[in-house]
Amino acid sequence: MLNISYNLLANEYDLDKRVIKYVLDKEMELKSKFNNIDEIKEYNQYKVIKAMQDNNLNSTHFTWTTGYGYDDMGRDKVEQIYSQIFKTEDALVRPTIASGTHAINLTLSGLLKPGDELVYITGAPYDTLKKSIGLEGDMKGTLLEFGIKYKELPLKDKKIDLDNIKNYITKDTKMVGLQRSTGYSNRNAFTIKELSDAIDIVKEIDQNIICFVDNCYGEFIEEYEPSEFNADIMAGSLIKNPGGGLALSGGYIVGRSDLIEYVSNRATAPGIGKDCGLTFGMTRNVLQGLFLAPHIVSEAIKGSILLASVYSSLGFETVPKLNDKRSDIIQAIKFDDPEKLIKFCEGIQSASPVDSYFAPVPSEMPGYEEEVIMAAGAFIQGSSIELSADGPMREPYFAYYQGGLTYEHCKLGIMKSLDNLLKYNMVQIL
């Protein structure tokens, strides 16, 4: 039985009928996996609603102030709700945090002092964070420039080298960093259990070491969050998972109250901390996006699983593999060919509701050494919870696909990407 949208896809979108049938056939094989995702979605949805109810959210919290932002009840309510959802003592959630990298850098620079040592135990961090630390480029104001020491523990077989953590911790180690998401790498995102096991080892070595988790792309993937398992502080972006596609900008930092105080003082100034800072009327969007986030994340995950099924069955290497446990929304595909990477991203762009008629081209991007190709026809610029795909123009030419506010949009993007590769004889469908 054909999908009722079959004729529309074939005629209005001019998709090859072989592509449509192939994707629909793969979809039929995934029902049991989708059922498990729905269970996690339901659990997280109830968790979010309970936090809003317990904190007596009401319509007056959607108003906002001007100037310094004194007595902004909505801003305070957002942070109380985030703190409860992530089960932490305190939270800093602000629209003025420009990105996930900004939230991470704010945390690191707020807690580390000259002479302190930062050790990343999940291998090399994001490309953009490398510049914030001072590992690449000639950036002013990096951690290294301010006398903060840095080193990283290489991965072992793409896993955290638990046995070797003790050899990287010194008397100067103030903080251990853990990146949950794959970033631009060829490894799976680390599960909460993997992160928790590593943090437990760090705490056994020295209970005072601050364990920081970069939670970007990972919110609401599992029933729990890393902050519930001994992580001291954690950060992420509102234009990724927790913003639910409605937050116009912003980031969050959750954790111990003493640590949040330091970070808040860095975000504004000592003596001001969390007490100032406009929300610019975004409170409703931030909270409504948070309310929708468990559902939207589940839609994105279903899209990633379908993509893995479609492309792995055509012989492409996918990370994670179809049956791997997932801990972020990202699905990577290895193309081993720059032209295939470009044609894949062109297909994703052509499925976008915004800027669908543009063709993405590799170009320089702030924070990256190589040119990056980025397909992102989003309602909110740079929103990674909306359907998008990108990748650095370097071997082995991975595309990193993420997001999708609806599963149907994910499916269309997959069909368009595959159709574009087929048109250029870069893939065969038997």
Kinemage of the C-alpha trace (Angstrom):
@kinemage 1
@onewidth
@group {chain A} dominant
@subgroup {mainchain}
@vectorlist {calphas} color= white
{ca met a 1} P 0.000 0.000 0.000
{ca leu a 2} L 1.454 3.337 -1.071
{ca asn a 3} L 1.773 6.269 1.300
{ca ile a 4} L -1.103 8.731 0.658
{ca ser a 5} L 1.461 11.476 -0.019
{ca tyr a 6} L 3.189 9.408 -2.715
{ca asn a 7} L 1.692 11.230 -5.705
{ca leu a 8} L 2.294 14.666 -4.193
{ca leu a 9} L 5.933 13.820 -3.523
{ca ala a 10} L 6.400 12.431 -7.018
{ca asn a 11} L 4.571 15.190 -8.879
{ca glu a 12} L 4.904 18.377 -6.826
{ca tyr a 13} L 8.453 17.750 -5.586
{ca asp a 14} L 9.580 15.957 -8.755
{ca leu a 15} L 11.150 13.165 -6.722
{ca asp a 16} L 12.244 9.971 -8.439
{ca lys a 17} L 9.669 7.307 -7.581
{ca arg a 18} L 12.448 4.869 -6.742
{ca val a 19} L 13.638 7.268 -4.031
{ca ile a 20} L 10.174 7.635 -2.514
{ca lys a 21} L 9.557 3.889 -2.441
{ca tyr a 22} L 13.006 3.157 -1.044
{ca val a 23} L 12.611 5.589 1.850
{ca leu a 24} L 9.058 4.440 2.612
{ca asp a 25} L 10.172 0.802 2.642
{ca lys a 26} L 12.925 1.631 5.124
{ca glu a 27} L 10.464 3.552 7.257
{ca met a 28} L 8.242 0.488 7.592
{ca glu a 29} L 11.140 -1.421 9.188
{ca leu a 30} L 11.597 1.126 11.999
{ca lys a 31} L 8.273 1.057 13.853
{ca ser a 32} L 9.597 -0.730 16.952
{ca lys a 33} L 12.473 1.756 17.288
{ca phe a 34} L 10.035 4.641 17.012
{ca asn a 35} L 7.905 3.163 19.806
{ca asn a 36} L 10.867 3.298 22.202
{ca ile a 37} L 11.525 6.933 21.277
{ca asp a 38} L 7.890 7.751 22.023
{ca glu a 39} L 8.215 6.265 25.517
{ca ile a 40} L 11.178 8.517 26.312
{ca lys a 41} L 9.341 11.508 24.829
{ca glu a 42} L 6.324 10.862 27.053
{ca tyr a 43} L 8.463 10.610 30.185
{ca asn a 44} L 10.294 13.865 29.413
{ca gln a 45} L 7.078 15.655 28.497
{ca tyr a 46} L 5.563 14.885 31.891
{ca lys a 47} L 8.809 15.983 33.568
{ca val a 48} L 8.698 19.381 31.863
{ca ile a 49} L 5.029 19.959 32.666
{ca lys a 50} L 5.598 19.026 36.324
{ca ala a 51} L 8.424 21.562 36.632
{ca met a 52} L 6.197 24.305 35.248
{ca gln a 53} L 3.370 23.343 37.588
{ca asp a 54} L 5.572 23.002 40.674
{ca asn a 55} L 6.976 26.481 40.081
{ca asn a 56} L 3.499 28.015 39.675
{ca leu a 57} L 4.065 29.315 36.158
{ca asn a 58} L 1.342 31.809 35.236
{ca ser a 59} L 0.591 34.314 32.499
{ca thr a 60} L 2.113 37.254 34.377
{ca his a 61} L 5.509 35.641 33.910
{ca phe a 62} L 5.298 36.379 30.177
{ca thr a 63} L 5.627 40.126 30.733
{ca trp a 64} L 9.017 41.808 30.819
{ca thr a 65} L 10.844 44.836 32.068
{ca thr a 66} L 13.283 47.291 30.485
{ca gly a 67} L 16.683 48.735 31.250
{ca tyr a 68} L 18.477 46.726 33.896
{ca gly a 69} L 15.756 44.085 33.991
{ca tyr a 70} L 15.168 44.416 37.718
{ca asp a 71} L 12.317 42.339 39.134
{ca asp a 72} L 11.892 40.307 35.956
{ca met a 73} L 9.725 37.540 37.389
{ca gly a 74} L 9.601 35.669 34.095
{ca arg a 75} L 13.388 35.489 33.869
{ca asp a 76} L 13.592 34.117 37.398
{ca lys a 77} L 10.808 31.621 36.680
{ca val a 78} L 12.575 30.284 33.587
{ca glu a 79} L 15.676 29.633 35.658
{ca gln a 80} L 13.720 27.918 38.423
{ca ile a 81} L 12.061 25.635 35.888
{ca tyr a 82} L 15.343 24.777 34.177
{ca ser a 83} L 16.914 24.032 37.538
{ca gln a 84} L 14.142 21.579 38.423
{ca ile a 85} L 14.152 19.814 35.044
{ca phe a 86} L 17.901 19.289 35.173
{ca lys a 87} L 17.819 18.587 38.924
{ca thr a 88} L 20.413 21.200 39.867
{ca glu a 89} L 20.671 23.843 42.579
{ca asp a 90} L 20.559 26.806 40.232
{ca ala a 91} L 20.459 27.887 36.597
{ca leu a 92} L 21.425 30.783 34.357
{ca val a 93} L 19.210 30.976 31.240
{ca arg a 94} L 19.646 34.119 29.141
{ca pro a 95} L 18.821 35.203 25.575
{ca thr a 96} L 22.075 37.166 25.486
{ca ile a 97} L 24.098 33.933 25.428
{ca ala a 98} L 24.740 33.804 21.689
{ca ser a 99} L 25.489 30.119 21.164
{ca gly a 100} L 26.470 26.846 22.747
{ca thr a 101} L 30.127 27.802 22.396
{ca his a 102} L 29.377 31.074 24.186
{ca ala a 103} L 27.666 29.203 27.046
{ca ile a 104} L 30.622 26.834 27.345
{ca asn a 105} L 33.230 29.600 27.182
{ca leu a 106} L 31.282 31.625 29.740
{ca thr a 107} L 31.367 28.646 32.095
{ca leu a 108} L 35.057 27.933 31.598
{ca ser a 109} L 36.188 31.551 31.869
{ca gly a 110} L 33.920 32.163 34.868
{ca leu a 111} L 35.344 29.263 36.880
{ca leu a 112} L 38.988 28.984 35.819
{ca lys a 113} L 41.736 31.318 37.024
{ca pro a 114} L 45.355 31.771 35.870
{ca gly a 115} L 47.346 28.688 36.811
{ca asp a 116} L 44.285 26.409 36.872
{ca glu a 117} L 44.264 23.401 34.601
{ca leu a 118} L 41.414 22.272 32.350
{ca val a 119} L 41.492 18.641 31.211
{ca tyr a 120} L 39.120 17.430 28.501
{ca ile a 121} L 38.730 13.670 28.884
{ca thr a 122} L 36.515 13.170 25.820
{ca gly a 123} L 39.228 13.882 23.282
{ca ala a 124} L 39.413 17.057 21.235
{ca pro a 125} L 36.447 19.422 21.646
{ca tyr a 126} L 34.422 21.211 18.952
{ca asp a 127} L 36.324 23.185 16.319
{ca thr a 128} L 34.836 26.445 17.637
{ca leu a 129} L 35.853 25.658 21.222
{ca lys a 130} L 39.435 24.990 20.147
{ca lys a 131} L 39.683 28.673 19.243
{ca ser a 132} L 38.107 29.733 22.528
{ca ile a 133} L 40.700 27.709 24.387
{ca gly a 134} L 43.511 28.997 22.173
{ca leu a 135} L 44.483 25.746 20.470
{ca glu a 136} L 43.906 27.113 16.973
{ca gly a 137} L 43.968 30.487 15.298
{ca asp a 138} L 45.193 33.744 16.758
{ca met a 139} L 42.208 34.695 18.872
{ca lys a 140} L 42.427 37.364 21.546
{ca gly a 141} L 41.150 36.607 25.048
{ca thr a 142} L 41.568 32.824 24.940
{ca leu a 143} L 41.934 30.676 28.022
{ca leu a 144} L 45.576 29.976 27.230
{ca glu a 145} L 46.285 33.713 26.849
{ca phe a 146} L 44.945 34.228 30.371
{ca gly a 147} L 47.321 31.636 31.808
{ca ile a 148} L 44.918 28.721 32.090
{ca lys a 149} L 46.565 25.388 31.321
{ca tyr a 150} L 44.922 22.861 29.046
{ca lys a 151} L 45.352 19.259 27.987
{ca glu a 152} L 43.139 16.517 26.617
{ca leu a 153} L 42.943 12.789 27.096
{ca pro a 154} L 42.795 11.027 23.705
{ca leu a 155} L 39.984 8.580 23.169
{ca lys a 156} L 40.638 4.857 23.143
{ca asp a 157} L 38.759 3.028 20.408
{ca lys a 158} L 36.427 6.053 20.225
{ca lys a 159} L 35.563 5.681 23.918
{ca ile a 160} L 36.637 7.583 27.035
{ca asp a 161} L 39.897 6.052 28.237
{ca leu a 162} L 38.683 5.391 31.776
{ca asp a 163} L 41.871 3.592 32.826
{ca asn a 164} L 44.044 6.544 31.867
{ca ile a 165} L 42.094 9.408 33.481
{ca lys a 166} L 44.198 9.229 36.640
{ca asn a 167} L 47.361 9.866 34.630
{ca tyr a 168} L 46.017 13.169 33.295
{ca ile a 169} L 44.824 14.612 36.600
{ca thr a 170} L 47.379 16.771 38.440
{ca lys a 171} L 47.409 18.965 41.524
{ca asp a 172} L 46.618 21.925 39.242
{ca thr a 173} L 43.559 20.306 37.666
{ca lys a 174} L 40.619 22.549 38.538
{ca met a 175} L 38.116 21.277 35.999
{ca val a 176} L 37.462 18.237 33.855
{ca gly a 177} L 35.470 18.828 30.663
{ca leu a 178} L 33.272 16.274 28.924
{ca gln a 179} L 31.665 16.798 25.529
{ca arg a 180} L 28.567 14.661 25.112
{ca ser a 181} L 27.950 15.222 21.410
{ca thr a 182} L 29.969 13.865 18.529
{ca gly a 183} L 30.853 17.323 17.154
{ca tyr a 184} L 32.766 17.077 13.874
{ca ser a 185} L 34.191 13.665 14.713
{ca asn a 186} L 33.616 10.022 13.782
{ca arg a 187} L 32.520 8.783 17.201
{ca asn a 188} L 29.122 8.210 18.769
{ca ala a 189} L 27.817 10.708 21.278
{ca phe a 190} L 28.617 9.570 24.805
{ca thr a 191} L 25.704 8.133 26.717
{ca ile a 192} L 24.848 9.390 30.169
{ca lys a 193} L 26.171 6.157 31.660
{ca glu a 194} L 29.521 6.637 29.898
{ca leu a 195} L 29.745 10.212 31.139
{ca ser a 196} L 28.694 9.193 34.644
{ca asp a 197} L 31.299 6.409 34.818
{ca ala a 198} L 34.024 8.877 33.847
{ca ile a 199} L 32.870 11.506 36.338
{ca asp a 200} L 32.825 8.917 39.134
{ca ile a 201} L 36.486 8.134 38.447
{ca val a 202} L 37.405 11.842 38.533
{ca lys a 203} L 35.581 12.297 41.852
{ca glu a 204} L 37.386 9.295 43.332
{ca ile a 205} L 40.689 10.977 42.458
{ca asp a 206} L 39.692 14.390 43.830
{ca gln a 207} L 36.183 15.267 44.973
{ca asn a 208} L 36.920 18.984 44.534
{ca ile a 209} L 37.570 18.834 40.799
{ca ile a 210} L 34.715 20.518 38.916
{ca cys a 211} L 33.161 18.189 36.349
{ca phe a 212} L 31.669 20.166 33.461
{ca val a 213} L 29.471 18.628 30.740
{ca asp a 214} L 28.833 20.212 27.359
{ca asn a 215} L 25.256 18.991 26.854
{ca cys a 216} L 24.643 20.521 23.402
{ca tyr a 217} L 22.408 18.368 21.175
{ca gly a 218} L 21.768 15.901 24.008
{ca glu a 219} L 18.793 17.265 25.960
{ca phe a 220} L 15.751 14.960 26.227
{ca ile a 221} L 17.409 12.116 24.301
{ca glu a 222} L 17.341 9.888 27.370
{ca glu a 223} L 15.144 9.829 30.455
{ca tyr a 224} L 17.863 11.526 32.494
{ca glu a 225} L 20.442 14.281 32.065
{ca pro a 226} L 24.166 14.247 33.000
{ca ser a 227} L 23.511 16.764 35.781
{ca glu a 228} L 21.628 14.021 37.635
{ca phe a 229} L 24.787 11.892 37.838
{ca asn a 230} L 27.478 13.835 39.670
{ca ala a 231} L 28.186 16.488 37.008
{ca asp a 232} L 28.774 19.781 38.816
{ca ile a 233} L 27.805 22.134 36.012
{ca met a 234} L 26.443 21.790 32.485
{ca ala a 235} L 25.744 24.071 29.515
{ca gly a 236} L 23.806 24.096 26.264
{ca ser a 237} L 22.107 26.219 23.627
{ca leu a 238} L 18.479 27.297 23.381
{ca ile a 239} L 18.518 27.140 19.578
{ca lys a 240} L 19.234 23.444 19.881
{ca asn a 241} L 17.095 20.862 21.689
{ca pro a 242} L 15.636 22.707 24.714
{ca gly a 243} L 14.442 25.738 22.734
{ca gly a 244} L 11.988 23.566 20.834
{ca gly a 245} L 12.362 25.665 17.705
{ca leu a 246} L 10.757 28.722 19.337
{ca ala a 247} L 13.571 30.323 21.334
{ca leu a 248} L 15.025 33.086 19.165
{ca ser a 249} L 18.451 32.870 20.798
{ca gly a 250} L 20.080 32.060 24.099
{ca gly a 251} L 21.841 29.482 26.179
{ca tyr a 252} L 21.612 27.845 29.575
{ca ile a 253} L 24.016 26.855 32.323
{ca val a 254} L 22.801 24.669 35.200
{ca gly a 255} L 24.614 23.321 38.228
{ca arg a 256} L 25.766 23.965 41.769
{ca ser a 257} L 24.661 27.335 43.105
{ca asp a 258} L 28.202 28.448 44.031
{ca leu a 259} L 29.409 27.727 40.497
{ca ile a 260} L 26.441 29.445 38.874
{ca glu a 261} L 27.218 32.517 40.993
{ca tyr a 262} L 30.755 32.685 39.579
{ca val a 263} L 29.488 32.263 36.017
{ca ser a 264} L 26.743 34.868 36.554
{ca asn a 265} L 29.324 37.354 37.783
{ca arg a 266} L 31.301 36.734 34.617
{ca ala a 267} L 28.162 37.145 32.486
{ca thr a 268} L 27.418 40.578 33.974
{ca ala a 269} L 29.686 41.811 36.774
{ca pro a 270} L 30.488 40.918 40.408
{ca gly a 271} L 27.791 42.395 42.607
{ca ile a 272} L 25.251 42.223 39.777
{ca gly a 273} L 25.276 38.553 38.800
{ca lys a 274} L 21.832 37.174 37.965
{ca asp a 275} L 19.922 40.209 39.227
{ca cys a 276} L 20.187 42.118 35.946
{ca gly a 277} L 19.756 41.253 32.316
{ca leu a 278} L 16.859 41.827 29.941
{ca thr a 279} L 14.912 38.941 28.445
{ca phe a 280} L 13.675 41.162 25.582
{ca gly a 281} L 10.194 39.654 25.709
{ca met a 282} L 11.443 36.127 24.994
{ca thr a 283} L 10.139 34.439 28.146
{ca arg a 284} L 7.026 33.046 26.471
{ca asn a 285} L 9.004 31.683 23.516
{ca val a 286} L 11.629 30.140 25.762
{ca leu a 287} L 9.056 28.410 27.962
{ca gln a 288} L 6.728 27.324 25.171
{ca gly a 289} L 9.738 25.986 23.263
{ca leu a 290} L 10.803 24.091 26.374
{ca phe a 291} L 7.274 22.686 26.674
{ca leu a 292} L 7.454 21.404 23.077
{ca ala a 293} L 11.080 20.245 23.259
{ca pro a 294} L 10.541 16.593 24.282
{ca his a 295} L 8.196 16.065 21.330
{ca ile a 296} L 10.361 17.932 18.828
{ca val a 297} L 13.522 16.125 19.934
{ca ser a 298} L 11.730 12.804 19.401
{ca glu a 299} L 10.777 13.888 15.870
{ca ala a 300} L 14.412 14.781 15.137
{ca ile a 301} L 15.669 11.465 16.502
{ca lys a 302} L 13.219 9.534 14.322
{ca gly a 303} L 14.524 11.454 11.334
{ca ser a 304} L 18.121 10.602 12.229
{ca ile a 305} L 17.277 6.919 12.538
{ca leu a 306} L 15.528 6.914 9.166
{ca leu a 307} L 18.542 8.636 7.598
{ca ala a 308} L 20.871 6.015 9.096
{ca ser a 309} L 18.693 3.218 7.765
{ca val a 310} L 18.467 4.665 4.256
{ca tyr a 311} L 22.126 5.526 3.785
{ca ser a 312} L 23.681 2.554 5.573
{ca ser a 313} L 21.647 0.193 3.374
{ca leu a 314} L 23.152 1.949 0.349
{ca gly a 315} L 26.673 1.204 1.580
{ca phe a 316} L 27.580 4.451 3.328
{ca glu a 317} L 29.216 4.427 6.768
{ca thr a 318} L 26.958 6.081 9.327
{ca val a 319} L 27.756 7.320 12.833
{ca pro a 320} L 26.008 6.214 14.921
{ca lys a 321} L 25.060 2.946 13.261
{ca leu a 322} L 21.389 2.134 12.954
{ca asn a 323} L 21.206 -0.040 16.064
{ca asp a 324} L 23.576 1.953 18.273
{ca lys a 325} L 22.279 3.659 21.398
{ca arg a 326} L 21.901 7.376 20.699
{ca ser a 327} L 22.800 10.258 22.974
{ca asp a 328} L 22.424 13.268 20.683
{ca ile a 329} L 20.336 14.243 17.660
{ca ile a 330} L 23.224 14.178 15.168
{ca gln a 331} L 23.532 11.607 12.395
{ca ala a 332} L 26.813 11.583 10.502
{ca ile a 333} L 27.359 10.070 7.047
{ca lys a 334} L 30.797 9.429 5.621
{ca phe a 335} L 30.995 10.256 1.910
{ca asp a 336} L 34.767 10.057 1.153
{ca asp a 337} L 34.065 12.551 -1.628
{ca pro a 338} L 33.648 16.345 -1.383
{ca glu a 339} L 31.152 16.440 -4.273
{ca lys a 340} L 28.868 13.897 -2.606
{ca leu a 341} L 28.946 15.938 0.603
{ca ile a 342} L 27.978 19.046 -1.359
{ca lys a 343} L 25.157 17.312 -3.260
{ca phe a 344} L 23.778 15.843 -0.031
{ca cys a 345} L 23.666 19.292 1.582
{ca glu a 346} L 22.086 20.778 -1.539
{ca gly a 347} L 19.293 18.219 -1.221
{ca ile a 348} L 18.687 19.060 2.432
{ca gln a 349} L 18.605 22.776 1.611
{ca ser a 350} L 16.085 22.243 -1.168
{ca ala a 351} L 13.698 20.638 1.358
{ca ser a 352} L 13.763 23.723 3.588
{ca pro a 353} L 10.709 25.965 4.092
{ca val a 354} L 13.024 28.998 4.133
{ca asp a 355} L 15.670 29.744 1.480
{ca ser a 356} L 14.919 26.498 -0.354
{ca tyr a 357} L 16.032 28.058 -3.656
{ca phe a 358} L 19.554 28.765 -2.428
{ca ala a 359} L 22.358 26.301 -3.074
{ca pro a 360} L 24.777 25.979 -0.141
{ca val a 361} L 28.449 26.323 -1.029
{ca pro a 362} L 31.559 25.714 1.076
{ca ser a 363} L 32.714 28.922 2.708
{ca glu a 364} L 34.648 30.303 5.645
{ca met a 365} L 32.791 30.184 8.965
{ca pro a 366} L 33.698 31.923 12.244
{ca gly a 367} L 35.489 29.501 14.542
{ca tyr a 368} L 36.524 26.948 11.881
{ca glu a 369} L 39.872 26.384 10.210
{ca glu a 370} L 38.529 24.746 7.025
{ca glu a 371} L 35.681 25.874 4.844
{ca val a 372} L 32.317 24.506 5.949
{ca ile a 373} L 29.267 23.697 3.863
{ca met a 374} L 26.017 24.327 5.692
{ca ala a 375} L 22.459 23.581 4.613
{ca ala a 376} L 20.131 25.453 6.925
{ca gly a 377} L 16.889 26.909 5.670
{ca ala a 378} L 15.581 27.653 9.142
{ca phe a 379} L 13.080 30.049 10.664
{ca ile a 380} L 15.738 30.919 13.256
{ca gln a 381} L 19.233 31.466 11.921
{ca gly a 382} L 21.613 28.715 13.001
{ca ser a 383} L 18.901 26.732 14.769
{ca ser a 384} L 20.262 23.192 14.948
{ca ile a 385} L 16.967 21.740 16.155
{ca glu a 386} L 15.537 22.700 12.765
{ca leu a 387} L 16.408 20.462 9.828
{ca ser a 388} L 19.981 21.168 8.793
{ca ala a 389} L 23.176 19.521 7.630
{ca asp a 390} L 26.751 20.698 7.567
{ca gly a 391} L 30.294 19.496 7.427
{ca pro a 392} L 33.881 20.738 7.161
{ca met a 393} L 35.519 20.375 3.775
{ca arg a 394} L 38.153 17.950 4.947
{ca glu a 395} L 38.689 14.224 4.577
{ca pro a 396} L 36.861 11.895 4.991
{ca tyr a 397} L 34.030 14.341 4.164
{ca phe a 398} L 31.398 13.656 6.761
{ca ala a 399} L 27.975 15.280 6.592
{ca tyr a 400} L 26.458 16.000 10.007
{ca tyr a 401} L 22.679 15.956 9.794
{ca gln a 402} L 20.544 17.152 12.684
{ca gly a 403} L 17.186 18.460 13.700
{ca gly a 404} L 13.770 18.593 12.137
{ca leu a 405} L 10.813 20.160 13.917
{ca thr a 406} L 8.563 17.497 12.407
{ca tyr a 407} L 9.345 13.958 11.354
{ca glu a 408} L 7.639 14.590 8.013
{ca his a 409} L 10.109 17.368 7.266
{ca cys a 410} L 12.970 15.041 8.168
{ca lys a 411} L 11.608 12.445 5.748
{ca leu a 412} L 11.291 14.992 2.955
{ca gly a 413} L 14.872 16.127 3.550
{ca ile a 414} L 16.119 12.548 3.344
{ca met a 415} L 14.232 11.982 0.084
{ca lys a 416} L 15.506 15.219 -1.441
{ca ser a 417} L 19.104 14.495 -0.450
{ca leu a 418} L 18.976 10.997 -1.905
{ca asp a 419} L 17.231 12.221 -5.059
{ca asn a 420} L 19.959 14.809 -5.605
{ca leu a 421} L 22.697 12.202 -5.306
{ca leu a 422} L 20.802 9.926 -7.688
{ca lys a 423} L 20.474 12.695 -10.288
{ca tyr a 424} L 24.248 13.087 -10.345
{ca asn a 425} L 24.875 9.313 -10.517
{ca met a 426} L 26.510 9.349 -7.082
{ca val a 427} L 24.348 6.562 -5.688
{ca gln a 428} L 22.485 3.565 -7.071
{ca ile a 429} L 19.060 2.348 -5.998
{ca leu a 430} L 18.336 -1.192 -7.101
